Amino acid sequence: MKILVCLSNVPDTTSKINFTDGDTKFDTNGVQFVINPNDEFGLTRAMWFKEKQGATVHVATVGEASTEPTIRKALAIGADEAIRVNAIPTDGYFVAEQLAEIVKNGEYDLVIAGRESIDFNGGMVPGILASLSGMNFVNTCISLEIEGNNATAIREIDGGKEKISTTLPLVIGGQKGLVAESDLRIPNMRGIMMARQKKLNVVEPISASKATDDVKFEKPAPKGQVKLVDADNIDELINLLHNEAKVI
């Protein structure tokens, strides 16, 4: 089985986010980037298939040279080969078209992507990629088993879970639950040293559509000051809720 894991290079959740050029561009200065958490669950599941079923695991990302530490980490975790499309990921459709070209050329049986990235939260890429590649698709996937050409997946739906049987080739949009958080891997020194000798292919982007434009970014409004009311002063609390908060 040949697996492609799609990786997105996203800001660490502890990073302070700012914007430039009139709030139209993301400011990368001083920001630490990591593997998108939803993708990391998928990468860990792919490593399980490699170790238990002898799968070959490739990873791919769309981004400039600054994204290479992210995919090098995936190689250090155990991926066999990495592909970087040398382009700025302008929007989800553009990214999906680039990844679809990799899938076509690589003849992959299983493509694992995160259901969404934690920076833009678009949630578009896995579904568009499956459509462009003509592959079966399961989104919000929290469990995946493969036997031969058959796949059994469990996905989250409103109010519960859904069990699905399908066949390869398959694209999944994975998320938390695909593996236990305790199973997520940290590269060890041996893995880091071996990653330096693994292939990292840099390919130029194909001509592709850009379906959307970012007009402006805006941070959430800061929270207002908190007023503390003595537990015995019920009248004041009712007055504030009625006249200031206007919720009663």
Backbone as CSV, one residue per row, in Angstrom:
resi,resn,N_x,N_y,N_z,CA_x,CA_y,CA_z,C_x,C_y,C_z
1,MET,0.854,-1.195,0.000,0.000,0.000,0.000,0.887,1.242,0.000
2,LYS,0.533,2.179,-0.844,1.293,3.425,-0.969,0.431,4.578,-0.437
3,ILE,0.954,5.279,0.545,0.187,6.314,1.250,0.824,7.678,1.042
4,LEU,-0.005,8.686,0.804,0.436,10.074,0.784,-0.232,10.809,1.940
5,VAL,0.576,11.447,2.792,0.049,12.266,3.877,0.257,13.730,3.508
6,CYS,-0.827,14.487,3.445,-0.761,15.909,3.091,-0.561,16.730,4.364
7,LEU,0.467,17.571,4.345,0.818,18.356,5.521,0.612,19.843,5.264
8,SER,0.119,20.523,6.264,0.002,21.977,6.220,0.915,22.570,7.287
9,ASN,1.605,23.633,6.923,2.541,24.315,7.806,1.793,25.457,8.500
10,VAL,1.521,25.321,9.800,0.650,26.283,10.489,1.346,26.890,11.698
11,PRO,0.919,28.068,12.140,1.504,28.675,13.338,1.193,27.853,14.583
12,ASP,2.170,27.742,15.454,1.939,27.135,16.760,0.846,27.925,17.476
13,THR,-0.012,27.216,18.188,-1.152,27.884,18.833,-0.729,28.869,19.916
14,THR,0.533,28.787,20.361,1.010,29.734,21.373,1.567,31.011,20.747
15,SER,1.654,31.044,19.415,2.230,32.212,18.736,1.270,33.397,18.766
16,LYS,1.843,34.571,18.877,1.050,35.797,18.819,0.843,36.166,17.353
17,ILE,-0.403,36.304,16.948,-0.738,36.534,15.543,-0.936,38.022,15.275
18,ASN,-0.261,38.508,14.215,-0.414,39.887,13.777,-0.555,39.919,12.256
19,PHE,-1.022,41.060,11.755,-1.205,41.220,10.318,-0.512,42.498,9.848
20,THR,-0.162,42.523,8.560,0.532,43.662,7.972,-0.223,44.140,6.735
21,ASP,0.319,45.185,6.109,-0.242,45.728,4.869,-1.742,45.990,4.989
22,GLY,-2.093,46.755,6.011,-3.501,47.090,6.205,-4.356,45.888,6.541
23,ASP,-3.795,44.964,7.326,-4.492,43.740,7.761,-4.883,42.830,6.599
24,THR,-4.076,42.848,5.533,-4.367,41.982,4.382,-3.407,40.799,4.288
25,LYS,-2.316,40.830,5.077,-1.338,39.741,5.024,-0.961,39.304,6.431
26,PHE,-0.683,38.028,6.560,-0.273,37.458,7.836,1.202,37.767,8.090
27,ASP,1.517,38.240,9.273,2.886,38.583,9.651,3.570,37.352,10.237
28,THR,4.584,36.838,9.534,5.266,35.619,9.973,6.445,35.881,10.905
29,ASN,6.772,37.134,11.135,7.930,37.459,11.975,7.737,36.940,13.394
30,GLY,8.725,36.147,13.861,8.694,35.645,15.231,7.702,34.533,15.482
31,VAL,7.096,33.985,14.420,6.089,32.942,14.572,6.732,31.564,14.400
32,GLN,6.455,30.667,15.325,6.921,29.290,15.237,5.895,28.462,14.469
33,PHE,6.350,27.723,13.452,5.439,26.917,12.644,5.588,25.438,12.984
34,VAL,4.479,24.709,12.881,4.436,23.286,13.224,3.589,22.542,12.194
35,ILE,3.604,21.207,12.279,2.693,20.406,11.470,1.264,20.634,11.965
36,ASN,0.348,20.891,11.048,-1.055,21.057,11.415,-1.517,19.875,12.265
37,PRO,-2.097,20.108,13.453,-2.467,18.999,14.345,-3.320,17.917,13.697
38,ASN,-4.310,18.282,12.878,-5.129,17.277,12.206,-4.282,16.413,11.272
39,ASP,-3.273,17.015,10.646,-2.369,16.261,9.772,-1.467,15.346,10.587
40,GLU,-1.105,15.781,11.781,-0.218,14.992,12.625,-0.890,13.686,13.059
41,PHE,-2.187,13.738,13.336,-2.920,12.502,13.640,-2.870,11.557,12.433
42,GLY,-3.043,12.129,11.238,-2.996,11.319,10.023,-1.625,10.728,9.777
43,LEU,-0.574,11.506,10.018,0.789,11.014,9.835,1.070,9.845,10.776
44,THR,0.618,9.956,12.010,0.834,8.886,12.978,0.106,7.614,12.550
45,ARG,-1.127,7.759,12.013,-1.845,6.578,11.535,-1.127,5.947,10.338
46,ALA,-0.589,6.785,9.472,0.156,6.271,8.324,1.387,5.487,8.776
47,MET,2.048,5.956,9.840,3.218,5.239,10.352,2.811,3.877,10.913
48,TRP,1.604,3.782,11.464,1.109,2.497,11.954,0.951,1.531,10.778
49,PHE,0.385,2.028,9.661,0.230,1.174,8.478,1.595,0.752,7.934
50,LYS,2.568,1.636,8.038,3.911,1.291,7.576,4.512,0.172,8.420
51,GLU,4.378,0.293,9.727,5.010,-0.661,10.635,4.270,-1.994,10.692
52,LYS,2.935,-1.968,10.601,2.143,-3.186,10.743,1.845,-3.866,9.409
53,GLN,1.778,-3.068,8.322,1.356,-3.647,7.045,2.359,-3.408,5.920
54,GLY,3.506,-2.819,6.259,4.545,-2.626,5.257,4.251,-1.554,4.236
55,ALA,3.415,-0.580,4.581,3.069,0.493,3.649,4.260,1.409,3.410
56,THR,4.267,2.051,2.262,5.223,3.109,1.949,4.534,4.444,2.206
57,VAL,5.212,5.338,2.924,4.585,6.605,3.315,5.369,7.783,2.738
58,HIS,4.683,8.583,1.932,5.229,9.838,1.442,4.449,10.987,2.083
59,VAL,5.101,12.133,2.216,4.414,13.328,2.711,4.564,14.438,1.673
60,ALA,3.590,15.329,1.641,3.626,16.425,0.667,3.067,17.683,1.290
61,THR,3.623,18.808,0.874,3.099,20.103,1.305,3.231,21.090,0.166
62,VAL,2.421,22.122,0.201,2.514,23.217,-0.758,3.030,24.426,0.008
63,GLY,4.215,24.902,-0.354,4.785,26.023,0.380,6.189,26.345,-0.094
64,GLU,6.693,27.465,0.384,8.040,27.894,0.030,9.071,27.159,0.885
65,ALA,10.345,27.487,0.685,11.432,26.777,1.368,11.307,26.852,2.887
66,SER,10.623,27.861,3.392,10.476,28.021,4.847,9.668,26.885,5.475
67,THR,8.954,26.111,4.656,8.157,25.005,5.191,8.965,23.720,5.353
68,GLU,10.206,23.718,4.891,10.972,22.473,4.882,11.236,21.894,6.277
69,PRO,11.449,22.699,7.317,11.592,22.087,8.647,10.388,21.239,9.050
70,THR,9.198,21.638,8.605,7.991,20.875,8.931,8.011,19.502,8.275
71,ILE,8.352,19.461,6.980,8.359,18.159,6.313,9.586,17.345,6.705
72,ARG,10.665,18.008,7.099,11.821,17.267,7.617,11.448,16.560,8.922
73,LYS,10.593,17.196,9.714,10.130,16.547,10.940,9.355,15.280,10.603
74,ALA,8.519,15.346,9.558,7.763,14.159,9.148,8.695,13.049,8.690
75,LEU,9.774,13.398,8.002,10.759,12.403,7.602,11.450,11.806,8.827
76,ALA,11.721,12.651,9.823,12.365,12.168,11.041,11.446,11.240,11.831
77,ILE,10.141,11.466,11.739,9.173,10.598,12.410,9.122,9.236,11.734
78,GLY,9.441,9.189,10.424,9.485,7.892,9.765,8.976,7.845,8.340
79,ALA,8.492,8.970,7.806,8.050,8.978,6.410,9.233,8.651,5.497
80,ASP,8.947,7.989,4.381,10.010,7.518,3.491,10.507,8.586,2.531
81,GLU,9.637,9.482,2.147,9.994,10.467,1.121,9.088,11.680,1.271
82,ALA,9.595,12.860,0.881,8.811,14.092,1.003,8.782,14.832,-0.321
83,ILE,7.678,15.536,-0.546,7.504,16.343,-1.753,7.048,17.732,-1.329
84,ARG,7.737,18.742,-1.841,7.318,20.127,-1.586,7.007,20.800,-2.910
85,VAL,5.776,21.276,-3.034,5.404,22.060,-4.218,5.825,23.494,-3.941
86,ASN,6.704,24.018,-4.763,7.336,25.310,-4.518,6.394,26.458,-4.894
87,ALA,5.403,26.697,-4.044,4.411,27.735,-4.316,3.805,28.226,-3.014
88,ILE,3.347,29.451,-3.020,2.614,29.993,-1.881,1.192,29.427,-1.931
89,PRO,0.710,28.808,-0.848,-0.645,28.231,-0.853,-1.707,29.322,-0.769
90,THR,-2.102,29.825,-1.923,-2.975,31.001,-1.956,-4.391,30.724,-1.465
91,ASP,-4.941,29.558,-1.787,-6.264,29.195,-1.266,-6.441,27.685,-1.364
92,GLY,-7.533,27.184,-0.793,-7.745,25.756,-0.706,-7.840,25.078,-2.061
93,TYR,-8.480,25.721,-3.023,-8.629,25.107,-4.342,-7.285,24.968,-5.035
94,PHE,-6.473,25.998,-4.924,-5.123,25.962,-5.516,-4.307,24.828,-4.901
95,VAL,-4.354,24.702,-3.571,-3.606,23.652,-2.880,-4.094,22.272,-3.323
96,ALA,-5.415,22.094,-3.401,-5.966,20.801,-3.799,-5.539,20.426,-5.207
97,GLU,-5.478,21.400,-6.113,-5.047,21.100,-7.481,-3.587,20.658,-7.522
98,GLN,-2.736,21.299,-6.707,-1.327,20.903,-6.663,-1.176,19.489,-6.100
99,LEU,-1.913,19.196,-5.041,-1.836,17.869,-4.427,-2.416,16.802,-5.347
100,ALA,-3.458,17.149,-6.098,-4.051,16.199,-7.033,-3.044,15.791,-8.101
101,GLU,-2.197,16.706,-8.512,-1.158,16.382,-9.493,-0.152,15.401,-8.903
102,ILE,0.194,15.592,-7.630,1.104,14.656,-6.951,0.463,13.278,-6.851
103,VAL,-0.830,13.245,-6.503,-1.544,11.967,-6.386,-1.568,11.250,-7.733
104,LYS,-1.829,11.993,-8.803,-1.892,11.390,-10.137,-0.538,10.787,-10.523
105,ASN,0.523,11.524,-10.266,1.858,11.050,-10.653,2.362,9.931,-9.745
106,GLY,1.899,9.922,-8.489,2.411,8.951,-7.531,1.615,7.675,-7.432
107,GLU,0.405,7.666,-8.005,-0.452,6.477,-7.985,-0.625,5.935,-6.561
108,TYR,-1.130,6.785,-5.677,-1.287,6.418,-4.268,-2.593,5.661,-4.044
109,ASP,-2.559,4.725,-3.108,-3.750,3.972,-2.730,-4.578,4.710,-1.684
110,LEU,-3.886,5.406,-0.793,-4.550,6.092,0.323,-3.936,7.468,0.488
111,VAL,-4.784,8.478,0.564,-4.335,9.849,0.811,-4.948,10.303,2.127
112,ILE,-4.090,10.691,3.057,-4.556,11.137,4.370,-4.279,12.634,4.497
113,ALA,-5.322,13.402,4.682,-5.202,14.842,4.903,-5.938,15.191,6.185
114,GLY,-5.587,16.297,6.805,-6.365,16.783,7.937,-7.682,17.359,7.452
115,ARG,-8.727,17.232,8.239,-10.038,17.736,7.786,-10.021,19.243,7.570
116,GLU,-9.138,19.941,8.292,-8.939,21.373,8.088,-7.639,21.776,8.742
117,SER,-7.089,22.914,8.324,-5.906,23.454,8.987,-6.359,24.404,10.097
118,ILE,-5.529,24.563,11.121,-5.959,25.368,12.268,-5.708,26.852,12.067
119,ASP,-5.147,27.242,10.904,-4.954,28.678,10.672,-6.155,29.287,9.948
120,PHE,-6.514,28.735,8.789,-7.645,29.281,8.035,-8.941,28.510,8.266
121,ASN,-8.848,27.272,8.761,-10.050,26.472,9.057,-11.004,26.373,7.870
122,GLY,-10.447,26.297,6.658,-11.298,26.262,5.470,-12.019,24.943,5.284
123,GLY,-11.355,23.834,5.619,-11.977,22.521,5.488,-12.307,22.129,4.062
124,MET,-11.589,22.702,3.077,-11.929,22.458,1.677,-11.056,21.414,1.002
125,VAL,-9.778,21.365,1.378,-8.789,20.644,0.578,-9.086,19.152,0.413
126,PRO,-9.380,18.386,1.493,-9.566,16.944,1.294,-10.681,16.595,0.303
127,GLY,-11.819,17.256,0.423,-12.942,16.962,-0.457,-12.669,17.329,-1.905
128,ILE,-12.067,18.501,-2.124,-11.739,18.918,-3.493,-10.698,17.975,-4.081
129,LEU,-9.704,17.603,-3.266,-8.658,16.688,-3.713,-9.258,15.346,-4.142
130,ALA,-10.182,14.819,-3.349,-10.823,13.548,-3.696,-11.581,13.659,-5.015
131,SER,-12.283,14.772,-5.199,-13.055,14.973,-6.422,-12.135,15.076,-7.635
132,LEU,-11.060,15.851,-7.513,-10.128,16.020,-8.625,-9.418,14.714,-8.966
133,SER,-9.214,13.874,-7.952,-8.475,12.623,-8.142,-9.379,11.446,-8.480
134,GLY,-10.696,11.637,-8.388,-11.627,10.557,-8.668,-11.553,9.438,-7.648
135,MET,-11.330,9.789,-6.384,-11.163,8.788,-5.329,-12.315,8.871,-4.339
136,ASN,-12.588,7.765,-3.636,-13.585,7.777,-2.571,-13.133,8.727,-1.468
137,PHE,-14.090,9.212,-0.664,-13.767,10.244,0.319,-14.552,10.032,1.599
138,VAL,-13.853,10.094,2.730,-14.478,10.080,4.052,-13.918,11.247,4.845
139,ASN,-14.775,12.126,5.302,-14.325,13.296,6.064,-14.561,13.086,7.557
140,THR,-13.994,13.968,8.367,-14.079,13.931,9.836,-13.832,12.524,10.361
141,CYS,-12.798,11.902,9.844,-12.504,10.487,10.107,-11.787,10.335,11.448
142,ILE,-12.287,9.449,12.309,-11.682,9.226,13.620,-11.208,7.782,13.800
143,SER,-11.375,6.968,12.770,-10.872,5.597,12.819,-10.741,5.091,11.394
144,LEU,-9.654,4.353,11.125,-9.450,3.821,9.782,-8.711,2.494,9.855
145,GLU,-9.311,1.478,9.250,-8.691,0.158,9.137,-8.670,-0.233,7.661
146,ILE,-7.573,-0.844,7.244,-7.421,-1.279,5.856,-7.127,-2.774,5.831
147,GLU,-7.873,-3.489,5.001,-7.592,-4.910,4.750,-7.626,-5.138,3.261
148,GLY,-6.441,-5.388,2.679,-6.378,-5.535,1.229,-6.828,-4.268,0.545
149,ASN,-7.877,-4.376,-0.272,-8.397,-3.217,-0.987,-9.613,-2.604,-0.299
150,ASN,-9.957,-3.125,0.870,-11.153,-2.676,1.578,-10.788,-1.803,2.772
151,ALA,-11.578,-0.779,2.991,-11.345,0.152,4.103,-12.601,0.271,4.947
152,THR,-12.409,0.339,6.259,-13.498,0.590,7.194,-13.152,1.843,7.985
153,ALA,-14.024,2.816,7.924,-13.765,4.098,8.581,-14.926,4.456,9.495
154,ILE,-14.605,5.190,10.543,-15.621,5.775,11.421,-15.432,7.280,11.387
155,ARG,-16.524,7.986,11.206,-16.429,9.448,11.181,-17.440,10.063,12.120
156,GLU,-17.116,11.271,12.573,-18.034,12.002,13.444,-19.127,12.649,12.614
157,ILE,-20.355,12.544,13.091,-21.474,13.254,12.493,-22.237,13.943,13.618
158,ASP,-23.162,14.820,13.272,-23.956,15.511,14.289,-24.703,14.492,15.139
159,GLY,-24.424,14.503,16.415,-25.148,13.638,17.329,-24.600,12.239,17.464
160,GLY,-23.487,11.926,16.796,-22.967,10.573,16.942,-21.821,10.261,16.005
161,LYS,-21.724,8.972,15.639,-20.660,8.492,14.767,-21.273,7.633,13.674
162,GLU,-20.573,7.544,12.552,-21.033,6.759,11.417,-19.917,5.826,10.970
163,LYS,-20.243,4.547,10.786,-19.274,3.559,10.312,-19.486,3.348,8.825
164,ILE,-18.391,3.424,8.056,-18.478,3.365,6.603,-17.537,2.290,6.073
165,SER,-18.015,1.517,5.126,-17.177,0.571,4.393,-16.980,1.093,2.982
166,THR,-15.738,1.114,2.518,-15.447,1.607,1.177,-14.224,0.877,0.649
167,THR,-13.733,1.308,-0.493,-12.583,0.654,-1.115,-11.520,1.674,-1.480
168,LEU,-10.314,1.188,-1.633,-9.218,2.009,-2.126,-9.358,2.153,-3.641
169,PRO,-8.869,3.244,-4.225,-8.158,4.360,-3.599,-9.107,5.263,-2.816
170,LEU,-8.565,5.873,-1.766,-9.391,6.594,-0.803,-8.672,7.836,-0.299
171,VAL,-9.434,8.913,-0.126,-8.956,10.123,0.548,-9.730,10.254,1.845
172,ILE,-9.035,10.508,2.944,-9.739,10.801,4.193,-9.344,12.185,4.703
173,GLY,-10.296,12.825,5.380,-10.021,14.041,6.139,-9.971,13.649,7.603
174,GLY,-8.764,13.474,8.134,-8.604,12.981,9.498,-8.645,14.090,10.531
175,GLN,-8.803,13.678,11.782,-8.853,14.638,12.874,-8.495,13.938,14.181
176,LYS,-8.595,14.669,15.271,-8.336,14.108,16.594,-9.223,12.887,16.802
177,GLY,-8.607,11.797,17.261,-9.333,10.554,17.432,-8.871,9.486,16.461
178,LEU,-8.252,9.912,15.342,-7.740,8.943,14.382,-6.674,8.062,15.036
179,VAL,-5.905,8.671,15.923,-5.027,7.944,16.848,-5.145,8.628,18.198
180,ALA,-4.729,7.954,19.243,-4.733,8.572,20.571,-3.643,9.639,20.636
181,GLU,-3.915,10.717,21.369,-2.920,11.780,21.496,-1.613,11.262,22.087
182,SER,-1.709,10.261,22.951,-0.510,9.692,23.557,0.355,8.956,22.541
183,ASP,-0.207,8.624,21.357,0.542,7.910,20.320,1.266,8.850,19.358
184,LEU,0.994,10.155,19.439,1.690,11.106,18.576,3.194,11.034,18.833
185,ARG,3.969,11.181,17.770,5.395,10.893,17.859,6.257,12.145,17.847
186,ILE,7.333,12.079,18.600,8.354,13.118,18.616,9.605,12.522,17.983
187,PRO,10.220,13.190,17.016,11.413,12.623,16.385,12.535,12.394,17.396
188,ASN,13.171,11.227,17.311,14.346,10.982,18.152,15.610,11.304,17.351
189,MET,16.751,11.234,18.009,17.993,11.627,17.355,18.289,10.747,16.146
190,ARG,18.023,9.443,16.276,18.275,8.539,15.153,17.411,8.920,13.951
191,GLY,16.130,9.230,14.226,15.233,9.625,13.155,15.669,10.920,12.492
192,ILE,16.138,11.865,13.297,16.593,13.150,12.760,17.806,12.952,11.853
193,MET,18.722,12.102,12.268,19.910,11.841,11.458,19.535,11.124,10.155
194,MET,18.620,10.173,10.230,18.206,9.434,9.036,17.440,10.331,8.063
195,ALA,16.707,11.321,8.610,15.914,12.213,7.768,16.790,13.018,6.819
196,ARG,18.028,13.275,7.219,18.940,14.053,6.377,19.303,13.313,5.096
197,GLN,19.151,12.003,5.111,19.514,11.200,3.948,18.300,10.819,3.104
198,LYS,17.112,11.149,3.564,15.908,10.808,2.807,15.630,11.855,1.738
199,LYS,14.908,11.426,0.720,14.669,12.288,-0.440,13.614,13.350,-0.139
200,LEU,13.951,14.595,-0.452,12.985,15.687,-0.387,12.916,16.295,-1.782
201,ASN,11.851,15.973,-2.500,11.692,16.440,-3.874,10.998,17.793,-3.900
202,VAL,11.587,18.747,-4.574,10.970,20.056,-4.768,10.482,20.127,-6.203
203,VAL,9.168,20.324,-6.370,8.587,20.393,-7.708,7.932,21.750,-7.903
204,GLU,7.909,22.193,-9.133,7.269,23.467,-9.442,5.766,23.278,-9.588
205,PRO,4.990,24.274,-9.255,3.526,24.128,-9.302,3.005,24.041,-10.728
206,ILE,1.893,23.358,-10.878,1.205,23.368,-12.164,0.370,24.643,-12.248
207,SER,-0.001,25.015,-13.451,-0.903,26.148,-13.620,-2.257,25.771,-13.031
208,ALA,-2.719,26.538,-12.073,-3.932,26.160,-11.349,-4.765,27.384,-11.019
209,SER,-6.013,27.146,-10.700,-6.962,28.221,-10.425,-6.810,28.732,-8.996
210,LYS,-7.084,30.006,-8.830,-7.220,30.592,-7.506,-8.660,31.073,-7.392
211,ALA,-9.447,30.381,-6.574,-10.890,30.629,-6.553,-11.305,31.722,-5.577
212,THR,-10.438,32.051,-4.606,-10.807,33.045,-3.589,-9.634,33.982,-3.326
213,ASP,-9.936,35.142,-2.759,-8.927,36.113,-2.345,-9.182,36.537,-0.909
214,ASP,-8.118,36.681,-0.137,-8.241,37.221,1.212,-8.313,38.736,1.122
215,VAL,-9.427,39.288,1.566,-9.628,40.732,1.488,-9.042,41.424,2.713
216,LYS,-9.334,40.894,3.900,-8.857,41.527,5.118,-8.967,40.550,6.270
217,PHE,-8.008,40.634,7.203,-8.051,39.845,8.429,-8.425,40.752,9.598
218,GLU,-9.106,40.174,10.563,-9.512,40.945,11.734,-9.434,40.074,12.971
219,LYS,-8.783,40.573,13.990,-8.697,39.836,15.250,-10.016,39.924,16.003
220,PRO,-10.302,38.924,16.827,-11.510,39.017,17.667,-11.445,40.241,18.566
221,ALA,-12.596,40.846,18.823,-12.635,42.017,19.700,-12.175,41.630,21.099
222,PRO,-11.398,42.495,21.758,-10.949,42.172,23.117,-12.123,42.077,24.081
223,LYS,-11.986,41.223,25.056,-13.046,41.060,26.041,-13.121,42.299,26.931
224,GLY,-14.341,42.650,27.326,-14.534,43.803,28.195,-14.119,43.497,29.625
225,GLN,-14.051,44.540,30.432,-13.680,44.363,31.827,-14.750,43.569,32.576
226,VAL,-14.308,42.850,33.554,-15.211,42.033,34.363,-15.602,42.800,35.618
227,LYS,-16.884,42.799,35.913,-17.363,43.406,37.162,-17.678,42.299,38.154
228,LEU,-17.092,42.394,39.316,-17.328,41.411,40.357,-18.409,41.913,41.303
229,VAL,-19.368,41.073,41.592,-20.476,41.435,42.471,-20.440,40.525,43.691
230,ASP,-20.575,41.117,44.841,-20.583,40.328,46.073,-21.726,39.314,46.045
231,ALA,-21.458,38.122,46.506,-22.450,37.048,46.446,-23.728,37.384,47.205
232,ASP,-23.621,38.260,48.172,-24.808,38.617,48.960,-25.610,39.758,48.335
233,ASN,-25.031,40.419,47.309,-25.687,41.598,46.740,-26.456,41.208,45.471
234,ILE,-27.535,40.482,45.640,-28.327,39.986,44.514,-28.987,41.125,43.746
235,ASP,-29.400,42.182,44.459,-30.075,43.299,43.796,-29.158,43.974,42.779
236,GLU,-27.884,44.156,43.141,-26.941,44.785,42.209,-26.712,43.892,40.985
237,LEU,-26.608,42.579,41.211,-26.409,41.655,40.103,-27.585,41.725,39.131
238,ILE,-28.799,41.729,39.659,-29.981,41.807,38.799,-30.006,43.119,38.036
239,ASN,-29.634,44.212,38.694,-29.602,45.525,38.054,-28.609,45.552,36.883
240,LEU,-27.411,44.982,37.096,-26.396,44.959,36.042,-26.830,44.086,34.868
241,LEU,-27.407,42.948,35.152,-27.861,42.054,34.085,-28.991,42.676,33.285
242,HIS,-29.813,43.468,33.968,-30.965,44.069,33.301,-30.587,45.334,32.534
243,ASN,-29.817,46.241,33.156,-29.570,47.556,32.585,-28.277,47.656,31.763
244,GLU,-27.238,46.852,32.102,-25.983,46.935,31.369,-25.833,45.787,30.363
245,ALA,-25.925,44.572,30.855,-25.782,43.431,29.956,-27.026,43.229,29.096
246,LYS,-28.158,43.686,29.609,-29.444,43.594,28.895,-29.737,42.148,28.461
247,VAL,-29.546,41.239,29.387,-29.841,39.832,29.100,-31.091,39.345,29.836
248,ILE,-31.655,40.187,30.702,-32.914,39.842,31.346,-33.844,41.050,31.291
